[in-house]
Amino acid sequence: MTMANDGLPRVRALSDKAVHRFRRGMWAVCIGVYLIVFIGGIHSGGAELLSVGRAVACTLVAALLGRTALGFLAQASVPGEPVPMAVEERKVGSLVELLRSTNVPEQPDEAAAA
């Protein structure tokens, strides 16, 4: 993390979920570009092979531009406070000790209660 001019550290502008949504949107745009160019070429009376070629070329250009934009979006940062991480306060030990532990200071005797 680098420090901004106002003393605040720089944090990511978009969460992983937002970047994933933009990635899904990019796929939708690529599919839309392919369908529009292909169907438009067929309806205009062009040859099928040329329509497919144009559609693929336009889709690849859209995908390249989209990947570049996604790269910039994933690296974007803004000055702000970092999100605090969860702090694990319990000790690290074996799982056997954790299974035997009841996490209760004292267990009341059931026989004494009856």
TABEL-V753919 format. One record per residue. PHI is phi in whole degrees, 0 to 359 (none if undefined). PSI is psi in degrees with one decimal (none if undefined). Layout:
phi = (PHI/PHI)
psi = (PSI/PSI)
This chain:
phi = (none/258/266/279/297/271/91/271/290/268/239/296/282/240/282/297/295/293/296/297/295/296/296/295/296/296/298/297/296/297/296/297/299/300/295/296/291/293/293/298/293/291/291/279/94/283/290/297/294/293/294/295/299/298/296/295/297/294/292/295/295/297/294/296/295/294/296/295/295/296/298/293/295/291/266/295/219/227/289/176/278/290/286/293/270/292/254/270/263/277/283/267/207/280/290/295/296/292/288/285/286/259/58/236/302/220/264/291/285/291/291/289/284/275)
psi = (134.9/159.1/135.7/173.3/-30.3/9.4/-5.9/140.6/158.2/133.1/162.4/139.1/-32.8/141.8/170.8/-35.1/-40.8/-40.0/-39.2/-39.8/-40.6/-37.0/-42.5/-38.0/-36.9/-40.3/-42.1/-40.8/-41.9/-42.1/-42.1/-42.3/-45.3/-49.0/-41.7/-45.9/-41.9/-49.5/-38.1/-39.4/-38.7/-43.3/-25.7/-2.9/11.2/165.7/148.1/-41.2/-40.8/-36.1/-40.9/-42.9/-46.4/-41.9/-43.0/-43.1/-45.6/-35.4/-41.3/-38.7/-43.5/-39.8/-40.0/-45.5/-38.6/-41.7/-38.3/-44.3/-39.2/-36.9/-43.1/-39.9/-39.1/-28.6/-4.2/141.2/155.6/154.1/135.2/177.3/134.9/150.6/129.6/140.4/155.7/134.7/124.2/115.4/-13.6/159.9/155.0/127.9/-165.7/155.5/-26.2/-42.9/-37.4/-34.0/-35.6/-27.2/136.9/-3.0/24.0/132.6/-47.0/138.7/123.6/142.1/124.7/-31.0/-34.8/-28.3/-24.6/none)
